[in-house]
């Protein structure tokens, strides 16, 4: 008798129903989607797989962004000083001869733009070498010296953008930008 009950129970189990199969596939797809998303985010902030120059240790995107932000802080501090005339800043912003862009780009902007002080690479030795710094003006331009000497009642500040652009954009080398106002006394 026992043997018959077992065989009846075994014959009644025919496999997985369609509803169970759909639920299992949906759970698997959800799990794989979350796994891929987390892996992508972790890959973005993990250590670069040796894409830096030989002899230079691999660093993470966050560390590179930190060093770039420090360098852009220095550039903003220099460029926003009122001692730098609006004509000087316009010469810096205008593209250099032979460049196809709308802004002046340089891997060492302090020396190339004629700003006072030591080289940006000397100030920040950890700065990633594959980045160039560019400066652009916006539609909100500052008043020129001739406007200030004329009957202009108040000086207008100008808004500018500094970007740090890598030679090749990838997950571990992302462009950055900083917006600043100059001259500093007219910005609040």
C-alpha positions as CSV (number, residue, x, y, z in Angstrom):
1,X,0.0,0.0,0.0
2,X,2.8,2.4,0.8
3,X,4.3,1.9,-2.5
4,X,1.1,2.8,-4.3
5,X,0.7,6.1,-2.5
6,X,4.3,7.1,-3.4
7,X,3.8,6.3,-7.0
8,X,0.5,8.3,-7.1
9,X,2.2,11.3,-5.6
10,X,5.1,11.1,-8.0
11,X,2.8,10.9,-11.0
12,X,0.8,14.0,-10.0
13,X,3.9,16.2,-10.0
14,X,4.4,17.2,-13.7
15,X,6.9,20.0,-13.3
16,X,6.9,23.8,-13.0
17,X,3.7,25.7,-13.9
18,X,3.9,28.6,-16.4
19,X,3.2,31.1,-13.6
20,X,6.1,29.8,-11.5
21,X,8.4,29.9,-14.6
22,X,7.4,33.6,-15.3
23,X,8.0,34.5,-11.7
24,X,11.4,32.8,-11.7
25,X,12.5,34.4,-14.9
26,X,11.4,37.9,-13.7
27,X,13.3,37.4,-10.4
28,X,16.4,36.3,-12.4
29,X,16.2,39.3,-14.7
30,X,15.8,41.7,-11.8
31,X,18.8,40.2,-10.0
32,X,20.9,40.5,-13.1
33,X,19.8,44.1,-13.8
34,X,20.8,45.1,-10.3
35,X,24.1,43.2,-10.5
36,X,25.0,44.9,-13.8
37,X,24.1,48.4,-12.5
38,X,26.1,47.9,-9.3
39,X,29.1,46.6,-11.2
40,X,29.0,49.6,-13.5
41,X,28.9,52.1,-10.6
42,X,31.7,50.2,-8.8
43,X,33.8,50.1,-12.0
44,X,33.4,53.9,-12.4
45,X,34.9,54.6,-9.0
46,X,37.3,51.7,-8.7
47,X,41.0,51.9,-9.5
48,X,41.9,52.5,-13.2
49,X,43.2,49.4,-14.8
50,X,46.7,50.7,-15.8
51,X,45.6,53.4,-18.3
52,X,48.1,55.9,-16.8
53,X,51.6,56.6,-18.1
54,X,54.3,54.1,-17.2
55,X,55.8,54.7,-13.8
56,X,52.7,56.6,-12.6
57,X,50.5,54.6,-10.2
58,X,46.9,53.9,-11.2
59,X,44.4,56.1,-9.4
60,X,40.7,56.3,-9.0
61,X,38.4,58.7,-10.7
62,X,37.5,60.4,-7.4
63,X,41.1,61.0,-6.6
64,X,41.8,62.5,-10.0
65,X,38.7,64.7,-9.7
66,X,39.9,65.9,-6.3
67,X,43.2,67.0,-7.7
68,X,41.6,68.6,-10.7
69,X,39.2,70.6,-8.4
70,X,42.2,71.8,-6.4
71,X,43.9,73.0,-9.6
72,X,40.8,74.7,-10.8
73,X,40.4,76.4,-7.4
74,X,43.9,77.9,-7.9
75,X,43.1,79.0,-11.5
76,X,39.8,80.7,-10.4
77,X,41.7,82.4,-7.5
78,X,44.2,83.8,-10.0
79,X,41.7,84.7,-12.8
80,X,39.2,86.4,-10.5
81,X,41.6,89.0,-9.1
82,X,40.8,92.6,-10.0
83,X,44.4,93.2,-10.8
84,X,44.0,91.2,-14.0
85,X,42.4,93.6,-16.5
86,X,39.4,92.7,-18.6
87,X,41.5,93.1,-21.8
88,X,44.0,90.6,-20.3
89,X,41.2,88.1,-19.6
90,X,39.8,88.6,-23.1
91,X,43.2,87.8,-24.6
92,X,43.3,84.6,-22.5
93,X,39.7,83.6,-23.5
94,X,40.2,84.2,-27.2
95,X,41.5,81.2,-29.0
96,X,45.1,81.0,-29.7
97,X,46.2,81.1,-33.4
98,X,45.8,77.7,-35.1
99,X,43.3,76.3,-32.6
100,X,39.9,75.3,-33.8
101,X,38.1,75.8,-30.5
102,X,36.3,78.8,-29.0
103,X,38.4,78.8,-25.9
104,X,42.1,78.8,-25.1
105,X,43.2,75.4,-23.9
106,X,46.4,74.5,-22.2
107,X,47.9,71.6,-20.2
108,X,49.8,74.3,-18.2
109,X,47.6,77.3,-18.1
110,X,49.5,79.5,-15.6
111,X,52.6,79.6,-17.9
112,X,50.7,79.6,-21.2
113,X,48.2,82.3,-20.2
114,X,50.8,84.5,-18.6
115,X,49.4,84.3,-15.1
116,X,51.7,85.1,-12.1
117,X,53.1,82.3,-10.1
118,X,54.7,79.0,-10.6
119,X,53.5,76.3,-13.0
120,X,50.2,74.5,-12.2
121,X,52.0,71.2,-12.5
122,X,54.6,72.4,-9.9
123,X,51.8,73.5,-7.6
124,X,49.9,70.2,-8.0
125,X,52.4,67.4,-8.8
126,X,49.6,64.8,-8.5
127,X,47.6,66.4,-11.3
128,X,46.7,63.9,-14.1
129,X,48.8,64.5,-17.1
130,X,46.2,63.7,-19.7
131,X,44.0,66.7,-18.9
132,X,43.9,70.2,-20.6
133,X,42.4,73.3,-19.0
134,X,40.2,75.5,-21.2
135,X,38.6,78.9,-20.4
136,X,35.4,80.2,-22.1
137,X,33.4,83.4,-21.7
138,X,29.7,83.4,-21.4
139,X,27.1,86.0,-22.7
140,X,27.5,87.8,-19.4
141,X,30.8,89.7,-20.1
142,X,32.4,92.1,-17.8
143,X,32.7,95.8,-18.4
144,X,35.9,96.9,-20.2
145,X,38.2,99.6,-19.0
146,X,36.8,102.1,-21.5
147,X,33.2,101.4,-20.2
148,X,34.4,102.1,-16.6
149,X,36.0,105.4,-17.6
150,X,33.0,106.5,-19.6
151,X,29.6,107.3,-18.1
152,X,28.8,103.7,-17.0
153,X,27.2,104.1,-13.6
154,X,28.3,100.7,-12.3
155,X,30.9,98.1,-13.2
156,X,29.5,94.7,-14.5
157,X,31.2,91.5,-13.5
158,X,31.8,88.7,-16.1
159,X,30.9,85.0,-15.9
160,X,33.5,82.5,-17.2
161,X,33.8,78.8,-17.4
162,X,37.0,76.7,-16.8
163,X,36.9,73.1,-18.0
164,X,39.3,70.3,-17.5
165,X,39.1,68.0,-20.5
166,X,40.9,64.6,-20.8
167,X,42.6,63.6,-24.0
168,X,40.2,60.6,-24.2
169,X,37.0,60.5,-22.3
170,X,36.4,57.2,-20.6
171,X,34.8,55.9,-17.4
172,X,38.0,56.8,-15.5
173,X,38.6,60.2,-17.2
174,X,35.6,62.5,-17.2
175,X,35.5,66.2,-18.2
176,X,34.9,68.7,-15.4
177,X,34.0,72.4,-15.3
178,X,33.9,75.3,-13.0
179,X,31.9,78.5,-13.4
180,X,33.3,81.6,-11.8
181,X,32.7,85.3,-11.7
182,X,35.3,88.1,-12.0
183,X,36.5,90.6,-10.9
184,X,35.9,89.2,-7.4
185,X,34.8,92.5,-5.6
186,X,31.9,92.8,-8.0
187,X,30.6,89.3,-7.5
188,X,28.5,88.3,-4.5
